[in-house]
Amino acid sequence: MVMKINNTFSLSRIWMLAKWDVGTNWKVYAWRYFGLYLGYLAIMFLAIILLPTPTNSSMALDISEIWVILGYLFFLILLYRSASLVMEPKISKSGCVKFLMLPVSNAEKFVWRVFFSTVFFILIAIVAYALADVTFYLLSLMWNQKLGIYQNWTIWEFLKMTKVAFFPSPYSEPDGGPFIGPWWALGWTDSTGGYLLHSLFILGGCVWHRLAGLKVLGILFVVAWGVPMMLNIFVPGRAPGLPFDGWFALCAVLAILCWFLAYRFFYRSQIV
């Protein structure tokens, strides 16, 4: 007997799907997010081991800014990797069969997987950073000869940078604290480019179930370096440029297209 699924969107079914997913794979998720906490903690320790020992409070503040920036870049890289794992339940054959047989609509499955790979990951990443910050602070109290000068909280600066990534002001920098352009580390000048980049990893995760992140990075490498080189060969000195508004519109359209294609690939994989 085949169970019929009501195609209307249901939050209760998404909640049941969330409980099934987390309950089934809780060990994998727990170790993954514990590794995220350890990664943040390792970055904090590496910052003081590799950099010179501070001699005054201003230098300590500079080093604190450095590890906030490194932690933020670590967060961005893992955010994109998490986006590429949107189809993770279907990596194994048994997991794929279980996921396909769930009495949940395709839209609900897609919404949950995207939510878990993005919003849930961001929340857990903030919690992991806060825990690492508290741990480092407590250790600095115990080992104050080396770490006592670092007794300042960095979670607030991390939150500021995370906020800027998703709600930026492209014409001005926020007041106070270390600042890094929202997606500067990956070559984007405003958050629209960051959303496009994220949607590309979501699309890649729906197209390829294995090593999707590496495949998307390979394609981005070819596009980022190959296209300018070809333009320089065939149109030397005349590389096309777009004003800010044109760049914003182009990225927005491409991001919407990526999301549409991602859902199409996700939907087609559900009927295989």
N, C-alpha and C positions, 0 to 999 in steps of 0.2 A: 504493500500500500504506500503510495507516494503522498507525502504531506503537502498540501497546497499552502502557498505563502501569500498572505495579503500584501500586495505591492505598495500599500500606503506606508509612508514613512513613520516609523514608530520608535520613540526614544526608549521605551521599555525593552524592546527587542535589542537595541544597541547596548543597553545596560546588561542584559543577559549575555550577549556576545562578549562584552568586556569581561564579565566574571568568568566566562568559559576560557577566554584567551589567557588572562592573567593566571587563573587557577591551573591551567594546563601547563603553562610555560614559566611558572613563577621562579623556578630555580635558575633558568637561563637569564631572566630579567634581573633577578636579585644580584647574581654575580656580575652582570654587565654594569649595573648602576653602582655597585660597590667598587668596581674597577674605575668608574668615573670619579668617585670620591678619592680613591688612591692616586689617580692621575693628577687631580688638583693639588693634593698634598705634596706629591713628588715635585710638581712645578714650583711650589713655594720653597721647598728645601733646596732645589737646584739653583734657585735665584740667589740664595745667600751663600751657597757653596761655591758657585762659579764666579760670582761678582765680588769685588773687594769688600772687606769688612768696613762698615760705615764708621765714621769718626764723629759724626754729628747727626742731629735729628733730620736736617734737610736732606742729607744723603740717604738716610733710611727711608724717607718719604719717596725719593726717586726710585729706590729699589722696590718698594711696595707697588709703585705704579707699573714697574716692569713686570712683576708677576701677575698683576691684574690683567695687563695686556696679553701676556702669554696664556693665562687661563681663559681669556675671552677668545683668543684664536683657537685654542683647544676646543672650546665650546662650539665655535662655528664649524670646525672640521667635523666634529662628531654629530652636529645637527644635520649636516648634509649626508653623512653616512647613514644616520638613522632614517632620513627620508628615502634613501635607496633601499631600505629594508621593509618597505611598505608591503611587499608580498612575501615576507619571511615565512608565514605559516605554510606556504606552498613550496618551500625549498625541497622538503623530503616528499616521497611518494605517499607515505601514510598520512603526513600532515596535510597534503593537498586533498586527499580523499575526504578526510574529516572536515576540512574547511568548506569543500564543495557541498557536503551533505548537510551543513548547518541550515536549519529552517529560518533563515534570515535573508532579506532581499539583498540584491547586489549593491544598491545604493547605501544600505545600512552597513554592509561589510566594508565598503570603500570609505565611508565616513569614519568608521571606528579605526580602521588601519591608519588613515591619514592623521586622525586625532592622536592616536597612540604614538605615531612616529614623529610628530611635530610638537603639538601643544603639551602632551604629557611628558615628552622628553625635555622640553624647555623647563617645565616646573621641577622635574627631578634634578636637572642640571643645576638649577638655582639652589635647591635644597642641598645637593652634594657639595656645592661650593661653600655654602654657609657652614656646613658641618666641618669641612676642611679648614675653614677660617677659624672656627671655634677651637678645633683640635690644635692648630698651629699656635693660636693665642695661649692655650693652656700649656703647651710644651714650652713656649717662650718664657712663661712664668717659672717653670721648673728649671730651665736652662738659661737663666737671665744673663749670664756672662757673655753669651754669644748672640742670644735672640732677644734680650730684654729691650733693645732699642726698637724692635719691630712690634711692640705692643700697641698696635692700632688696627682697627677693623677695616678690611678691604671689601667686604661684601657689598657695601653701599656703592662703591665705585663700579663694581661688577654689574650691579643692577642698573646703574646709570648708563653704562655702555650697552647693556642688553636692550634697554628702552630706546636708546638712540638707533639701534639696528632696525627696529620695527616701526618707530614713530620719529623719523629724523626731521631735522630742519636743515635742508641742504644748503642754505645760504649763510648759516651762522653756527658756531660751535656752542655746545651747552656750557653754562657757567660752572666753573669749579671741577676739580678732579681731572684725571687723565682722560684724554680724548683720542679716539681713533675713529676715522670715518666709518660709517656703518658697515660697509663691506669693503673697506680699503684693502684689507689683506688679500682679497681675491680679485682685485682690479675693478670694483664697481664704485661709481661715484655717488650713488644714492640708493635708497632701500628698494626702489623699483627693480634695479638690476639684481639686488639680492633676492627678491621674491622670484624673479625669473630664474635665477640660478637654482633656487630651491625647487621650483616646479620642474626643472630639467631632471633633478635627481629623483623626484617623485615619478616622473614619466619613465625614466630609466629603470626604476624599481618595478614598474608595472610591465615593462617590456621584457626585462631579463630577471630571472629569479635568482641567479647566482652571479656574484661579483659585479653587480649592477653599478656600484659606486666607481669601481676602477674603469669600467667600460665608459661611463659618462665622462670621467676625467680624461680618458684617452681621446674621446670625441672633442671635448672642450679644448684640449691641447692642440689638436689638429686645426680647429677653427680659429683659436686665438693666435697661433703662430703661422699657420698655413695661409689663411686668407690675406692678412696684411702682406706677406711675402709675395703672393700672387699679384696683389694690387700694385705693389712696388715694381714688379717685373713688367706688367702690361700697362700700367698707368703710373709711371714714375712721377713722384712729386705731386700727385693729384688724388691722394686718398680722400674719399668722401667723408664729410663730417656732418653731424646733426646738432642743432641747437638743443638746449636743455629740454625744452618742451617736446621737441620731436623725439629725443631719446626716451623721455618718460612715456610717451604714447607708444613707441615701438616696443619697449620692454613690457608694458602692460598688455598689449595685444598678444605678444608672444607667450607671456605667462598664462593668459587665459586659454590660448590654443594648446599649450602643454597640459594644462589641467583637463581640458576636454579630451585630448588624445589619451591621457593617462586613464581616465574613466572608461574610455572605449576599449582600451587594451584589457583593463581589469574586467570589464563586463564580458568580453569575448572569452577570457580565460575561465570564466565561471560556467561556460556551457560546453567546454571541451570534454 
